[in-house]
Structure formats: structure tokens, C-alpha cells
Amino acid sequence: QRIHGRLSTDPRVAFSEMFQPGMHKSAIVGVFRAILELARHHGVRTEQNDLHGEIWIVPGEEFDPAKEITQGDEYGSHSSN
């Protein structure tokens, strides 16, 4: 939700801005997973202009700033349909 909200007002967000010194490993993994989910389902793209350069998170063509983001996919759960 936080990343999607930032992209609703900013044209791009630096990947490195999503992390703070001393973050717990699980929080780092959570942020990374959230970015992957946004890229997978919510029209977000990533760009990197230089080898080892900053990774930018940017709205893609299908990005909807008004869309409410509630939670990511539940991995490992299977539908009984």
C-alpha cells in the first residue's frame, strides 16, 4: 500500500528508498515481495539504467493510482475448484 501510494504521487521511486538501516530481514523480504506483487498484478515496472545502478520503481501503462491495494497473493494456498 505504501509503495503504491508513493507511485500515485511520484513519477518514480528508488528501490533503495524502500529500506532503512537496521531493518529486520523479514521486513526486507516483505518489501521485496511487495514490489514483485505490484509488478505482477498492479501495473508497476522496474528500470535500471546502469549496471549496478539504482533500480527505479515506476508506474506502467496499466497502473491505476485509484486502485485500492489490500494484500498480496497467498502463496501455497490451493483452490478446491
C-alpha beads as a LAMMPS data file, in Angstrom:
LAMMPS data file: protein, C-alpha beads

81 atoms
80 bonds

1 atom types
1 bond types

-500.0 500.0 xlo xhi
-500.0 500.0 ylo yhi
-500.0 500.0 zlo zhi

Masses

1 110.0

Atoms # bond

1 1 1 0.000 0.000 0.000
2 1 1 2.811 2.393 0.891
3 1 1 4.699 1.806 -2.366
4 1 1 1.535 2.051 -4.471
5 1 1 0.627 5.278 -2.684
6 1 1 4.052 6.777 -3.374
7 1 1 3.755 5.903 -7.060
8 1 1 0.366 7.599 -7.163
9 1 1 2.091 10.927 -6.445
10 1 1 5.717 10.415 -7.568
11 1 1 6.726 9.549 -11.161
12 1 1 9.281 7.039 -9.854
13 1 1 10.603 5.727 -6.568
14 1 1 14.129 4.488 -5.882
15 1 1 14.284 0.858 -4.798
16 1 1 16.873 1.810 -2.161
17 1 1 14.402 4.250 -0.546
18 1 1 12.218 1.323 0.471
19 1 1 14.772 0.136 3.032
20 1 1 16.080 1.682 6.236
21 1 1 19.267 0.765 8.116
22 1 1 18.618 -1.888 10.729
23 1 1 15.507 -3.328 9.055
24 1 1 14.820 -6.900 10.064
25 1 1 15.414 -9.496 7.337
26 1 1 11.726 -10.384 7.237
27 1 1 10.819 -6.720 6.613
28 1 1 13.331 -6.545 3.748
29 1 1 11.871 -9.704 2.212
30 1 1 8.368 -8.281 2.686
31 1 1 9.228 -5.067 0.829
32 1 1 10.880 -7.008 -1.988
33 1 1 7.866 -9.329 -2.258
34 1 1 5.503 -6.348 -2.304
35 1 1 7.417 -4.859 -5.246
36 1 1 7.210 -8.172 -7.104
37 1 1 3.454 -8.341 -6.456
38 1 1 2.971 -4.782 -7.689
39 1 1 4.906 -5.642 -10.844
40 1 1 2.940 -8.838 -11.318
41 1 1 -0.588 -7.558 -10.730
42 1 1 -0.784 -3.802 -10.458
43 1 1 0.938 -2.270 -13.469
44 1 1 4.257 -1.354 -11.871
45 1 1 7.572 -1.716 -13.723
46 1 1 11.186 -1.589 -12.655
47 1 1 14.012 0.098 -14.537
48 1 1 17.773 0.078 -14.133
49 1 1 19.738 2.330 -16.472
50 1 1 23.272 1.326 -15.498
51 1 1 24.898 -1.928 -14.458
52 1 1 24.865 -1.855 -10.631
53 1 1 22.882 1.410 -10.796
54 1 1 19.758 2.359 -8.888
55 1 1 16.644 0.310 -9.561
56 1 1 13.616 2.538 -10.101
57 1 1 10.027 1.533 -9.456
58 1 1 7.761 3.270 -11.965
59 1 1 4.075 3.167 -12.879
60 1 1 3.468 1.112 -16.017
61 1 1 0.788 1.565 -18.653
62 1 1 -1.750 -0.407 -16.605
63 1 1 -1.015 1.352 -13.296
64 1 1 -4.188 2.629 -11.620
65 1 1 -3.457 5.149 -8.842
66 1 1 -7.069 4.896 -7.652
67 1 1 -6.938 1.112 -7.208
68 1 1 -7.025 0.013 -3.603
69 1 1 -4.269 -2.433 -2.713
70 1 1 -5.328 -4.704 0.135
71 1 1 -2.994 -7.701 0.243
72 1 1 -0.816 -9.877 -1.968
73 1 1 -1.429 -13.348 -3.249
74 1 1 -1.475 -16.152 -0.766
75 1 1 1.342 -18.403 -1.920
76 1 1 0.963 -22.044 -1.139
77 1 1 -2.818 -21.933 -0.827
78 1 1 -4.710 -24.016 -3.318
79 1 1 -8.251 -23.566 -4.522
80 1 1 -10.522 -26.583 -4.263
81 1 1 -12.324 -25.744 -7.526

Bonds

1 1 1 2
2 1 2 3
3 1 3 4
4 1 4 5
5 1 5 6
6 1 6 7
7 1 7 8
8 1 8 9
9 1 9 10
10 1 10 11
11 1 11 12
12 1 12 13
13 1 13 14
14 1 14 15
15 1 15 16
16 1 16 17
17 1 17 18
18 1 18 19
19 1 19 20
20 1 20 21
21 1 21 22
22 1 22 23
23 1 23 24
24 1 24 25
25 1 25 26
26 1 26 27
27 1 27 28
28 1 28 29
29 1 29 30
30 1 30 31
31 1 31 32
32 1 32 33
33 1 33 34
34 1 34 35
35 1 35 36
36 1 36 37
37 1 37 38
38 1 38 39
39 1 39 40
40 1 40 41
41 1 41 42
42 1 42 43
43 1 43 44
44 1 44 45
45 1 45 46
46 1 46 47
47 1 47 48
48 1 48 49
49 1 49 50
50 1 50 51
51 1 51 52
52 1 52 53
53 1 53 54
54 1 54 55
55 1 55 56
56 1 56 57
57 1 57 58
58 1 58 59
59 1 59 60
60 1 60 61
61 1 61 62
62 1 62 63
63 1 63 64
64 1 64 65
65 1 65 66
66 1 66 67
67 1 67 68
68 1 68 69
69 1 69 70
70 1 70 71
71 1 71 72
72 1 72 73
73 1 73 74
74 1 74 75
75 1 75 76
76 1 76 77
77 1 77 78
78 1 78 79
79 1 79 80
80 1 80 81
